[in-house]
């Protein structure tokens, strides 16, 4: 299933209506959020009928007055209820009619002014304390997290990034797996004055990660806008109901692992031996989940960040060859990158083994695709000696 969020930068012209209509049809979207539409409330219903006939919609026109955020959805597939709106965001509950998908979604179009965005961060942090389900926060944040997320224009300062960084950290949100265009906005100027920036993103909470493990967002080419549309994909593998607890071998590599196990195992539990074992295993689950959340969440993104940190340090060393601080920092970064790389490999190896164990004997599409790639031949001794 696909969802989309797109800062369309004005939506009063017919060519853009056609582009969005084709976009909805191409990706079979049941939901799209359009930002910076500059539409009056009176025009929204007429244009909605042009691009997605018989769809329902809501906007924050009452708070903003100029169509800053406009959500449209196919009511035959989705049931959406507005939870809260403001000038800078719309939060709604999203449920599929078949009951296989359910979440809270906050679509953001942040103000350009830093002080205005501070209000947004505060309101979302307050709202987070009430969330007890998968939560996605996505859109145009008009903010960056570090200097690498902007090319051109004025130099990036700490003041440009610290508020947004603190919001993401304190809200315990992380970036969903992201592909496509890294810089999601540009100012459409000539080369000498062109600015590129990563203003659009999708953040998720831990419950989303646990429930929709194969979801990702792809930032496509901007086409008629100065912003890339965000195409969110939730895979069919995620529609299998509540996920069972899984133990991942990569946890054992962390220095906190054994002390955590020991702290639980040394607790005094009264009762029969099997009862004691059962109680301690139940006590371990939330502890290990917390370890995963703090150190292994979005492991692939952590690997990419660690690699970039290492490259940045090595670039600095190339201009200051005997700087003892940088040399020490390089060793730390290399160790961190290597450890995360090993954890990532362990995670995907284990995940692949689980998928084969579950689906490998079902004569399913997965089975046949793996057989064509040679996996069946390698793992089935009955066929390993057969020559083509």
N, C-alpha and C positions, 0 to 999 in steps of 0.2 A: 504494500500500500504506500502511496506517495502523498505527501503534503508539501505545500510551497509557501514561502514568504519572500516578498519582492518589493523593494522600494522602487516604485515605478516612476517617480518624479513627475507627477502630473498625469492625470488620466481623463482629460476633457476631450482629447482628440481621437477621432475614429480610427486612424491607423493603429494606435495602441490598443484599442478595444479588440481589433482583429488579432493582433499579436498575442494578447492574453488569452483570447478564446482558443486560438490554435495551440497555445501552450497547455491549457487545461486538457484539450483533446489528446494531444501528443502523449502526455504522461498519465492520462486517465485519472486526473486529480479529483478527489472528492472534497478537497479543501484548499483554499488559497487565501493568504493574507496579503493585501496590497497596502503599501505605506506611501505617505506623501502624495495622496491622490489629488488633493486640492479640489475635491468635489463637494458641492453643496448637498445637504440632505435630500433636497428635492430631486436632484438628478440621479441619485444612487439607484433607486428602484428601476428607472428606465434603462440605465446602463447595465445593471445586473441582468435584466432580461435579454440584453443583447449578447453578453458574453457567456452566461450560464443560465439558461431559461429554467424557471421554476426552482432555482436555488434560493435558500434563505440567507440572510445576512444581518450583521450587526456592525456598528461603527462607534467611534468615540466622538461623534460630531457634537454632542451636547457639551462635552468637556473642552473640546478643541475648536470646533466650529469650522474647520476647513478640511475635513476628511483625512486626518493624519493617519488613522488606522481603520481599515475596512476588511472584515472577515466575511468570506462567502463559503458556503458548503452545500453539498448535495444531501438534502434531507431524507432521501431514500436510503442512504448509506450511513450517515452520521446523525447523532443527536448531540446538539451543542447547547449548553446553557451558560449565559454570561454570569461570571462570579463577581468581577470588579473591573471598573474602568477608570482611567484618568487621562490627562492630556498626553501622557507618555507611554501608556500601555493598556492592553485589554487582556484580562485573564478570564478563561472560560474552561469548563469541563468538556472533554471530548470523549464520546463513546460511540463505538460502532453498534449498529442495530443488531448485529449477530452476537454481541457481547464479548467478542474476542480481543478488543482493544479498548483501553480506558486510561485516561491521563488528565492532568491539568496542563494547560498550555497558556503561557504568557507571551503575547506578541508585543515587542518593544519598538518604539520609535522615539529615541531619546532626543532631548533638546540639544542644541549646539552649545549652549552656555554651560560652563562647569558647575555653577551654583544650581542651575536647574536640574542637572543630572544627579547632584547630591541628594535631592529630594527623591528622585527615582530609586537610587540605591537604598535609601532609608526605608522607603515604602515596601520594596521587594524583600528586604531583610526581615521586616516585621511580618510580612505575609508568609515567609518561609516557615516560621514557627508553627503555623497552622496546617502545613502540608504533611499528609501522611500517605501519599500515593506517588506514582511516577509523575515527575514535573519537568516540563521543558520550557526554557526561556530563550526566545530567539527573535532576531530582527536586526534593526539598525541601531547600534548602541552609541554611535557617534563618539566612540572612545577607543583607545588602543591600550594594550597591556605592556608593550615595550617598544623600544626604538626600531626593532626589526619590522614592525608592522606598518611602517611608513617609509616611503621613498619620495624625496623631493620636499620642497617647502621649508618651513622653519625647523631648526633642530628640535628634537624631542627632549623635553625636560622631565624631571621626576614629577613635577606638578601635573603633567599631562597624563600620567599613567597611574599614580599611586591610589587615587580614589577608586578607580575601576578594579585594579588588582586587589585592593582590600575587600571590595564588595564580593568578588568572585570567591576569594578565600573564606571570608566569614560566612558566606551563604552556603558553603560546602557544595558548590557547583563545579562541574568540569566540562571541558569541551567534548562534545560528541565526536566520534570519528569523522574527520573532515577531509574531503577530496576536492579536486577542481581548482578554481582560481584562488590563490592565496590572498592577493589584494582584491578585495571585493568592491572597491570604489575607486574611481579616478575623476579628476575635475574636467576631463575632456579638452584640456588646453593643448597648445602646441608643445613640442618636445622640450623646449627650453623652460617652460613653466608648468609642465605636467607634474601632478602629484598623485601618487598611488597610496592607498591606505586600506587596512583591514578593519572596516567599520562594522561589518555584518558578521554575525556568528550565531551558533546555537549551543546553549549550555543545558546540562541535564543534572538531575540529582542522583543519589545512589540508588534509589528505588527504581528509577528508569533503567539504570544500567543492569540491575538484577533481573528486571522483567523483559527488557527489549535489547538483548545482548548484541544482536546483529544489525541494529539500526545505525544509520550514518547520514551525513548531509553532504551533498555535492553542490558546490557553487559554480553555476554555469556561466557562460559568456553573457554580458549585460544586454546585448541586442539593442533595444531602443531606449535604455536607461543609462544612468551613470553608475548604477549598482548591479551587481550580479544577483540573479535570483537564487535562493536557497531551496534546493530540492531535497526534502527529507524522505528517506526510505526506511520503512519498518518491514523487515523481511518476514516471510511466511513462517520461518522457524520460531519467530517470537510469539506466534499465536497458538501456543500449546498449553495455555493455562499456567498455573503457579509453578515456578521453577524449584526443583528440589535442591537441597544444599549439596554443593560439590566441594571436595577437598582438592586443592591444587598444590602440586609438589613444589612450585616456586616459593610458597610460603616458608618452606623449611630452610631456605637460603638466608632468610632475614635474621638478624641478630636478636630480635625480640621474640622469635618463635619459641625457642626452648624455655626461656623464662616464663612466657605466658602459659605454656603447657604445664610447667612445674607448679605455677601459682594455682591453677585450677585443680591439679591432681593432688595437691597437698591439703586441700580443704577437707574438713571433717564432715562426712555425710553418714548418717546413721541408717542402718538397715541391712538387708541381705546383700551379698556381693554383686549380684546382677543388678539390683536396684541402685547400688552405689555407682556401678559402671554406667548405667543408663543416665543417672543424674549428672554425672561429670561430663559425659558426652554432650548432653543438652546444654550444660553451662559453657562448653567450649565453643559452640556454634556462634553466638554473638561476639565472642572475643576474637575468633578467627575472621569473621565478617568485618569487624572493625579494623583488624590488621590489614585486610585486603583493601578496605576503603582508604586507609591512610597512606599506604605504600605501593599498592599494585593496581589501583583503579586506572583504567585507560592506559594499560601498559605500553601499547604501541606509541601513543602520543608522548609518554615519558621518555621512551627510547629516542624519539626524534629530537626532543628538547635537550636531552643529555648529549646527543651527538652534536647539536648546534653549539652548546656550551663549550664542548671540547674544541670544535673548530674555531670558535671565537678566541679562546685562550691561545691556541696555536698560532693564530694570525697575529695576536699581540706579541707573542714570543719572537716571531720572525722579524719584528722591528726593535726588539729589546732582548737580545740573545742570552744575556747573563743575568736577567732579573730573577732573583731567588724566589720572590713571592709568586711570580707567574709560573715558574718551573714546578713549585710545590702544588700550585693550583691545577696545573696540567695533570699531574699524577692523580690527584683526587678526582678530577673530571673523567680521566680515562678509566679509573677503577669503577666509578659510578656507571659509566656508559657500558662497560663490559658486563657488570653484574645485571643491569637492566636488560641487556641483550640476551643474556642467558635465561633470565626469567621469562622474557617474551617467547623465546624458543620453546621452553618447557611448557608454557601455557598453550601454545598452538599445537604442539605435539600431543598433549593430553586431550585437548578439545577434538583434534582429528581422530584420536583413538576412540573417544566416546561416541562420536558420530558414526564411525564404522561399526562399533559394537551394537548400536541401536538400529541403524538402517542398512547395514551391509548385507544382511540375510533376507531382506524383504523383497527382492527382485524389483526394487524401486528404481526411479530415475537416477537416484544417487548411486545405487549399486551398478547400474549399467554404465554410467559415466566413468566410474572408477575402474570398471573392468576394461573399458576402452583405453584407459590411461596406463594399464598394466598392473594396477594394484591387485586385482583379483588373481592374476597369474602368479604374482610374487607371494601372496599370502595363502593360497589354497594349494596344499601339497598334491591334491588329486590331479591338478592340471599343470603343475610346475614342470613335469617331464614331457609334456606334449609339445612337439615342435610344429610351428606354423607351416 
